[in-house]
């Protein structure tokens, strides 16, 4: 594992009114490391990802991405809330694949993938097209360039969403339950694509998933969340086969009668 820490959560708290969802999270993700977040619904996993994606702001604490503060800037030796320009710049290293695809219905598959490289990165149309086609090849959908999202299956839509995130060349990719909105028979095709990307090893990944076998397969480290804190973390084999806490044992028993994998 490379020693460079790509993402660092420093004593992160997040509250909605009186409800504290994250209670002092400290977590580092190294360059190229694949980290799977597991835990019951409502434990804070998605909130952690949304903070990194700048969709939610932390109540307390700081987040660093590639050595730069995300939500804060230092001005005259004091931390203050980051400007939109700073947020935008640091966020450029982060890609996210959501549960519900979020494709533009009025654009073809190719146009959906070309949009951000042209509008955000300022790429020429010819460059953006070349990159988009390369990513569609990677996710096995090069034959769908002129197709509209409404004509695709859920699994195909999610693969387009993955290509759209990849084309921005992020240093870390967040996958938030990427298969939870899919019919069971379509889950495999999306997990296969993610696994292939993971095996390339270049990008850091933060995977929020209920697919325990998948986490076992591709994660370097699994982090178990419960009630806004990290209860356990470690290599998947160790964590799944020898849980130290009753909470993790009870959580895993829902997926399997014994160890996983």
C-alpha positions as CSV (number, residue, x, y, z in Angstrom):
1,X,0.0,0.0,0.0
2,X,1.3,3.5,-0.9
3,X,1.9,5.6,2.1
4,X,0.4,8.8,0.7
5,X,-3.0,9.6,2.3
6,X,-5.4,10.8,-0.4
7,X,-8.4,11.5,1.8
8,X,-8.4,12.3,5.5
9,X,-11.4,12.8,7.8
10,X,-10.3,14.7,10.9
11,X,-12.7,14.4,13.9
12,X,-15.7,14.8,11.7
13,X,-19.1,15.5,13.3
14,X,-22.4,16.0,11.5
15,X,-25.7,17.0,13.1
16,X,-29.1,17.7,11.8
17,X,-30.7,19.7,14.5
18,X,-30.4,17.6,17.7
19,X,-29.6,14.4,15.8
20,X,-25.8,13.7,15.6
21,X,-25.3,11.4,12.6
22,X,-21.4,11.4,12.7
23,X,-19.7,11.5,16.1
24,X,-16.0,12.3,15.6
25,X,-14.9,10.3,12.6
26,X,-11.2,9.9,12.0
27,X,-10.4,8.0,8.8
28,X,-7.7,8.0,6.1
29,X,-7.8,6.5,2.6
30,X,-4.5,6.0,0.9
31,X,-3.7,6.5,-2.8
32,X,-5.1,3.6,-4.7
33,X,-6.7,2.0,-1.6
34,X,-10.2,0.4,-1.9
35,X,-12.2,1.0,1.3
36,X,-15.6,-0.6,1.8
37,X,-18.0,1.0,4.3
38,X,-20.5,-1.4,5.8
39,X,-23.1,-1.0,8.5
40,X,-26.9,-0.8,9.1
41,X,-29.0,1.8,7.3
42,X,-28.9,5.1,9.1
43,X,-25.4,4.5,10.6
44,X,-23.9,7.5,8.8
45,X,-22.1,5.8,5.8
46,X,-23.8,7.8,3.1
47,X,-23.4,11.1,5.1
48,X,-19.7,10.5,5.2
49,X,-19.6,10.1,1.4
50,X,-21.8,13.2,0.9
51,X,-19.5,15.3,3.0
52,X,-16.6,14.3,0.7
53,X,-18.7,15.0,-2.4
54,X,-19.5,18.5,-0.9
55,X,-23.3,17.7,-0.9
56,X,-23.3,18.1,2.9
57,X,-21.1,20.3,5.1
58,X,-19.5,19.0,8.3
59,X,-20.7,20.5,11.6
60,X,-17.3,20.1,13.0
61,X,-13.9,18.8,11.9
62,X,-11.9,19.0,8.6
63,X,-11.6,16.9,5.5
64,X,-8.4,16.8,3.4
65,X,-8.2,15.7,-0.2
66,X,-4.8,15.2,-1.8
67,X,-3.2,17.4,0.9
68,X,-5.7,20.2,0.6
69,X,-8.5,21.1,2.9
70,X,-11.8,20.6,1.3
71,X,-14.4,22.6,3.3
72,X,-11.9,25.1,4.7
73,X,-9.2,27.5,3.6
74,X,-6.4,29.0,5.8
75,X,-6.4,32.8,5.7
76,X,-3.9,34.7,7.9
77,X,-3.3,31.5,9.9
78,X,-7.0,31.0,10.6
79,X,-9.3,28.4,9.2
80,X,-12.4,29.8,7.5
81,X,-15.1,28.3,5.3
82,X,-13.8,27.6,1.8
83,X,-14.9,29.8,-1.1
84,X,-16.9,28.2,-4.0
85,X,-13.8,28.4,-6.2
86,X,-11.7,26.5,-3.6
87,X,-14.4,23.9,-3.1
88,X,-14.8,23.4,-6.9
89,X,-11.0,23.0,-7.3
90,X,-10.6,20.4,-4.6
91,X,-13.8,18.6,-5.6
92,X,-12.3,18.1,-9.0
93,X,-10.3,15.1,-7.6
94,X,-13.5,13.3,-6.5
95,X,-16.0,11.2,-8.6
96,X,-19.2,9.8,-7.4
97,X,-21.6,7.1,-8.6
98,X,-25.1,7.4,-7.0
99,X,-27.8,4.8,-6.4
100,X,-30.1,6.4,-9.0
101,X,-27.9,7.2,-12.0
102,X,-28.8,10.9,-12.5
103,X,-28.4,10.8,-16.3
104,X,-29.7,13.6,-18.5
105,X,-32.8,12.0,-20.2
106,X,-32.6,14.4,-23.2
107,X,-29.0,13.5,-24.0
108,X,-27.6,10.4,-25.7
109,X,-25.3,8.1,-23.8
110,X,-22.3,9.7,-25.5
111,X,-23.5,13.3,-24.8
112,X,-24.1,12.4,-21.1
113,X,-20.5,11.4,-20.8
114,X,-19.0,14.3,-22.9
115,X,-21.0,17.0,-21.0
116,X,-18.8,17.5,-17.9
117,X,-15.3,17.2,-19.6
118,X,-16.4,20.0,-22.0
119,X,-18.2,22.3,-19.5
120,X,-16.0,21.6,-16.4
121,X,-12.6,20.7,-17.8
122,X,-12.9,22.8,-21.0
123,X,-12.1,19.9,-23.3
124,X,-12.7,20.4,-27.0
125,X,-15.6,18.3,-28.4
126,X,-13.2,16.0,-30.3
127,X,-11.2,15.2,-27.2
128,X,-14.2,14.8,-25.0
129,X,-15.7,12.4,-27.6
130,X,-12.5,10.3,-27.7
131,X,-12.4,10.1,-23.9
132,X,-16.1,9.2,-23.6
133,X,-15.8,6.4,-26.2
134,X,-12.8,5.0,-24.3
135,X,-14.8,4.9,-21.1
136,X,-17.8,3.4,-22.8
137,X,-15.5,0.7,-24.2
138,X,-14.3,0.1,-20.6
139,X,-17.8,-0.4,-19.2
140,X,-18.9,-2.5,-22.2
141,X,-21.3,-0.1,-23.8
142,X,-19.6,1.3,-26.9
143,X,-22.5,0.0,-29.0
144,X,-24.9,2.4,-27.0
145,X,-23.3,5.8,-28.0
146,X,-26.5,7.1,-29.7
147,X,-29.0,5.5,-27.3
148,X,-31.0,7.6,-24.8
149,X,-31.2,6.6,-21.1
150,X,-34.9,5.7,-21.4
151,X,-33.9,2.9,-23.8
152,X,-31.4,1.3,-21.3
153,X,-31.8,-1.2,-18.6
154,X,-31.0,-0.2,-15.0
155,X,-27.7,-2.0,-15.1
156,X,-26.7,-0.2,-18.4
157,X,-27.7,3.2,-16.9
158,X,-25.5,2.6,-13.9
159,X,-22.6,1.5,-16.2
160,X,-23.0,4.8,-18.2
161,X,-23.0,6.7,-14.8
162,X,-19.7,4.9,-14.0
163,X,-18.2,5.9,-17.3
164,X,-19.4,9.5,-16.8
165,X,-17.6,9.6,-13.4
166,X,-14.4,7.9,-14.8
167,X,-14.0,10.3,-17.7
168,X,-13.2,13.1,-15.2
169,X,-10.1,11.1,-14.1
170,X,-10.8,11.5,-10.4
171,X,-8.2,10.5,-7.8
172,X,-10.9,8.9,-5.6
173,X,-14.2,7.5,-6.7
174,X,-17.2,7.1,-4.3
175,X,-19.7,4.4,-5.0
176,X,-22.8,4.9,-2.9
177,X,-24.8,1.6,-2.9
178,X,-24.4,1.4,-6.7
179,X,-26.6,-1.7,-7.1
180,X,-29.3,-1.0,-4.6
181,X,-31.8,0.4,-7.2
182,X,-31.2,-2.5,-9.6
183,X,-33.2,-5.7,-10.2
184,X,-31.2,-8.6,-8.7
185,X,-30.3,-10.1,-12.2
186,X,-28.6,-6.8,-13.2
187,X,-26.4,-6.4,-10.1
188,X,-23.6,-8.7,-11.4
189,X,-22.9,-6.7,-14.5
190,X,-22.3,-3.5,-12.5
191,X,-20.2,-5.2,-9.8
192,X,-18.1,-6.8,-12.6
193,X,-17.3,-3.3,-14.0
194,X,-16.5,-1.8,-10.6
195,X,-14.2,-4.8,-9.9
196,X,-12.4,-4.4,-13.2
197,X,-11.8,-0.7,-12.4
198,X,-10.6,-1.7,-8.9
199,X,-8.1,-4.2,-10.2
200,X,-6.5,-1.5,-12.3
201,X,-5.5,-0.1,-8.9
202,X,-4.9,3.5,-9.9
203,X,-7.8,5.2,-8.1
204,X,-8.7,5.3,-4.5
205,X,-12.3,4.0,-3.9
206,X,-14.8,4.5,-1.2
207,X,-17.5,1.8,-1.5
208,X,-20.7,1.9,0.4
209,X,-22.2,-1.5,-0.1
210,X,-24.5,-4.2,1.3
211,X,-22.8,-6.7,-1.1
212,X,-20.5,-8.5,1.4
213,X,-19.0,-10.9,-1.0
214,X,-18.2,-8.0,-3.3
215,X,-16.5,-6.1,-0.4
216,X,-14.5,-9.3,0.4
217,X,-13.4,-9.5,-3.2
218,X,-12.2,-6.0,-3.9
219,X,-11.7,-4.1,-0.7
220,X,-8.2,-3.6,0.9
221,X,-10.0,-2.6,4.1
222,X,-13.5,-2.8,5.4
223,X,-14.8,-0.2,7.9
224,X,-17.9,-1.1,10.0
225,X,-20.1,1.9,10.9
226,X,-22.7,1.9,13.6
227,X,-24.6,4.8,15.1
228,X,-22.2,7.4,13.7
229,X,-19.0,5.9,14.8
230,X,-16.4,3.4,13.4
231,X,-16.7,0.3,15.5
232,X,-14.2,-1.9,13.7
233,X,-12.0,-1.8,10.6
234,X,-9.4,-4.1,9.0
235,X,-8.7,-6.4,6.1
236,X,-11.9,-8.0,4.9
237,X,-11.0,-11.6,5.7
238,X,-10.0,-10.7,9.3
239,X,-13.1,-8.5,9.8
240,X,-15.7,-10.9,8.3
241,X,-14.3,-14.1,9.7
242,X,-13.3,-12.9,13.2
243,X,-15.6,-9.9,14.2
244,X,-14.5,-8.5,17.5
245,X,-17.8,-6.9,18.5
246,X,-21.3,-8.3,19.0
247,X,-22.7,-5.5,16.8
248,X,-20.6,-6.6,13.8
249,X,-21.3,-10.3,14.5
250,X,-25.0,-9.6,14.6
251,X,-24.8,-7.4,11.4
252,X,-23.0,-10.1,9.5
253,X,-25.3,-12.8,10.6
254,X,-28.0,-11.2,8.4
255,X,-25.9,-12.0,5.3
256,X,-24.6,-15.4,6.1
257,X,-24.7,-18.2,8.7
258,X,-20.9,-18.3,9.0
259,X,-17.9,-16.4,7.7
260,X,-18.0,-14.7,4.4
261,X,-15.9,-15.7,1.4
